[in-house]
Amino acid sequence: MELKVIDNQIIIPEAVQKQILKLQEFQLTKLEMDNEEKQIKEALYKAMADHGIKSWDIEGIAKFTVIAPTESKSFDKNKVQALIDVSGLNAEDYQKTVKKNGYLKVTYYD
């Protein structure tokens, strides 16, 4: 594809304009599908978690696994290393805890 520039304006051929519009349509469709996928997964996650179902296998199609919420602890030791070295502070006192939501893991079979 070769672009023409006239008076500092890019001139796009009609065929390329149609491709760009098609890409825009794809993007909108993808966003809608992503949103619908999220809603379906949330509903399945809630139903499975509410009933204590950890895994559900539909033979030949997909396997659904509930991943429970977790917590993650982290500490940016580099930011306060000088204080720790000088004062003898305990790094574990400055850890932060981050809660991670549970989610539904889906594995599709070929």
N, C-alpha and C positions, 0 to 999 in steps of 0.2 A: 504494500500500500504506500503510495507516495502522496504526501500532502502538499498542497499548493498554498503559498502565502502571498496575499495581495494586500498592500497597505497595512501591514502588520496584523492582518486577519487570516486565520487559518481557514482555507476553503476545503470543506469535507465533501467528497463525492456522495451522491445520493445512496449508492449501495452501502457505503460505510455508515451513513446516517441510519439506515435501516438496521444494520448490525448493532449499532449503539442502542437504538430503541429496543431491540430484541434482548440485549444484555440487561437493560433496565427492567424489562418485563420479567426476565429470569430472576433478577435480584428481588423484586417484589414477591414473586411466587415463592422463592426460597425463604424469605422472611416469614411469610404466612405459614409455610410448612414447618419451619423451625418452631414457631409459636405453637402450632397444633401438636407437634411432637412433644414439646415441653409439657403441655397440658395433659396429654395422654400419659406420659411417664409419671407426672405428679399424681394423677389419679390412681394409676396402678401401684405406685409406691405406697400411697396412703392405704389403699385397700389391703395390700399384702402385709404391711407393717401392722395395721389394726388387727389383723387376724393371725399374726405370728407366723406368716408364711415367709421363709427366708429365700426360697428359690422355687421357681416354677419353670418347668421344661416342657415346651410344646415340640414334641419330636419332629425333627426335620425342618422346623421353622425358626424357633428362637428359644433362648433361655433367658429368664428374667431373674436377677439376683438383687435383693435388697442390701444396700450398703448402709450400715447404721451410721448415725452422726458420730463424729469423733472430735477430739481436741488435739491441737498441735501446740507445742511449746517451742518458742524460739527466743534467741537472745543475740543481739548484735554486739558481740564482744569487742569488735574493733572500735566502736564509738566511745566506749568507756574504758578501754584497756589501760590508759594512763592512770585513771582514778583507781582502778583495781590494783595496779602495781604499787602506787604510792600509799594508798590507805588500807590495803588488805581487805577491801570489800569482798563479799561473797557474790560471785556472778549469778548464782541461782536465785538470789533475792530479787534480781532484776529481770527475770524471765517474764515473757508475756504469754498468755494463753489465748489461742485463737480457736473458736468453735467452728467446726465445719459441718454443714448440713449433710444429712444422709441423702442418698440418691438411688435411683434405679439403674443398675447396669444391665444393658441388653446386649446379648451376643447372638448374632444372626448366623444361621447355618447356611452353607453354600448349597 
